Amino acid sequence: VQTVFVLLLMRYLFGVPIEGDVFLLLALSALFLLPALSMGILVSTLSVNQAQAMQMGMLVMLPSILLSGFAFPRETMPGIIWGLSCLIPVTYYVQILRGIILRGAGLWALWPQTLILVVFAIILVAASSLRFQKRIG
């Protein structure tokens, strides 16, 4: 729902055209939600209290924003920082967003980023599920 709302605002309030397939954008946004939500569950199960969960959440969120290529171009990052940015799911989602919205790219052009998001989803869903079961069990 939020994705649709943001896309509507982007298109009709700010006049930003969406060059690609909106349904592909929504589908890949739903795919991105799997690793994103799993990361949140993982952080919450690793925390002992709410304050620690908030601190760990910030520890995950800030590098995700700064290293994803959203705020700063990844091409200008030093080698080790660029390597760290490859370990962040948001990096690939930003590439997907730019590809669909700005260039009108289809799934064929975005399959590497999509595959990486699928791998992140599998790993993080499995890790968060195991940790959650351990926490409640």
C-alpha positions in Angstrom: 0.0 0.0 0.0 2.8 2.4 0.9 4.6 1.7 -2.4 1.5 2.4 -4.4 1.0 5.6 -2.4 4.6 6.8 -3.0 4.4 6.0 -6.7 1.1 7.9 -7.0 2.7 10.9 -5.2 5.8 10.7 -7.3 3.8 10.6 -10.5 1.0 13.0 -9.9 2.3 15.4 -7.3 5.9 15.7 -8.4 5.4 14.8 -12.1 8.1 12.1 -12.3 7.2 9.8 -15.1 7.6 6.0 -14.6 9.2 4.7 -17.7 8.8 1.0 -17.0 6.2 -1.5 -16.0 4.5 -0.5 -12.8 3.4 -4.1 -12.1 7.0 -5.3 -12.3 8.0 -2.5 -10.0 5.3 -3.6 -7.5 6.3 -7.2 -7.8 10.0 -6.5 -7.2 9.1 -4.2 -4.3 7.2 -7.1 -2.7 10.2 -9.3 -3.3 12.4 -6.6 -1.5 10.1 -6.7 1.5 11.1 -10.3 2.3 14.7 -9.6 3.1 13.8 -6.2 4.6 11.2 -7.6 7.0 13.4 -10.6 7.8 16.2 -8.3 8.8 13.8 -6.5 11.1 12.7 -9.8 12.7 16.3 -10.9 13.0 17.2 -7.7 14.8 14.3 -8.0 17.1 15.1 -11.6 18.0 18.7 -10.7 18.7 17.8 -7.9 21.0 17.0 -8.3 24.7 14.9 -5.1 25.0 13.3 -2.4 23.0 16.1 0.1 23.4 18.7 -2.4 22.1 16.4 -3.3 19.2 16.2 0.4 18.2 20.0 0.8 18.4 20.6 -2.3 16.4 17.9 -1.2 13.9 19.8 2.1 13.4 23.1 0.2 13.1 21.5 -1.7 10.2 19.5 1.1 8.7 22.1 3.9 8.5 24.7 1.9 6.5 22.0 0.5 4.3 21.0 4.0 3.3 24.5 5.5 3.1 26.1 2.5 1.2 23.2 1.5 -1.1 23.9 4.1 -3.8 20.8 6.0 -2.8 22.6 8.9 -1.1 26.1 8.6 -2.7 27.1 7.0 -6.0 28.7 3.5 -5.4 31.2 4.1 -8.2 32.9 6.8 -6.0 33.2 4.6 -2.9 36.6 3.2 -1.9 37.0 -0.5 -2.7 36.3 -2.0 0.7 33.3 0.3 1.2 32.0 -0.7 -2.2 32.4 -4.4 -1.2 30.4 -3.8 1.9 27.7 -2.2 -0.1 27.3 -5.4 -2.1 26.2 -7.1 1.2 23.2 -4.8 1.6 19.8 -5.8 0.0 18.8 -2.1 -0.5 21.7 -1.7 -2.9 20.0 -4.0 -5.4 16.5 -2.6 -4.8 17.8 0.9 -5.6 19.2 -0.4 -8.8 15.9 -2.0 -9.6 14.0 1.2 -8.9 16.3 3.3 -11.0 16.2 0.8 -13.8 12.4 0.6 -14.0 11.5 4.2 -13.1 14.2 6.1 -15.0 15.2 3.7 -17.9 12.1 1.6 -18.4 14.2 -1.6 -17.8 12.4 -4.9 -17.9 13.0 -8.1 -15.9 15.5 -9.3 -18.5 17.7 -6.3 -17.8 17.2 -6.6 -14.0 17.5 -10.3 -13.5 20.9 -10.1 -11.8 19.6 -7.7 -9.1 16.4 -9.8 -8.8 18.3 -13.0 -8.4 20.5 -11.4 -5.7 17.4 -10.2 -3.8 15.9 -13.7 -4.0 19.1 -15.1 -2.5 19.0 -12.4 0.3 15.4 -13.3 0.9 16.1 -17.0 1.2 19.0 -16.5 3.6 17.4 -13.8 5.7 14.0 -15.5 5.9 15.7 -18.8 7.0 17.9 -17.0 9.5 15.1 -15.0 11.0 12.7 -18.0 11.1 15.3 -20.1 12.9 16.2 -17.3 15.4 12.5 -16.6 16.0 11.7 -20.3 16.7 14.7 -20.5 19.0 13.5 -17.3 20.8 9.9 -18.5 21.4 10.8 -22.2 21.9 
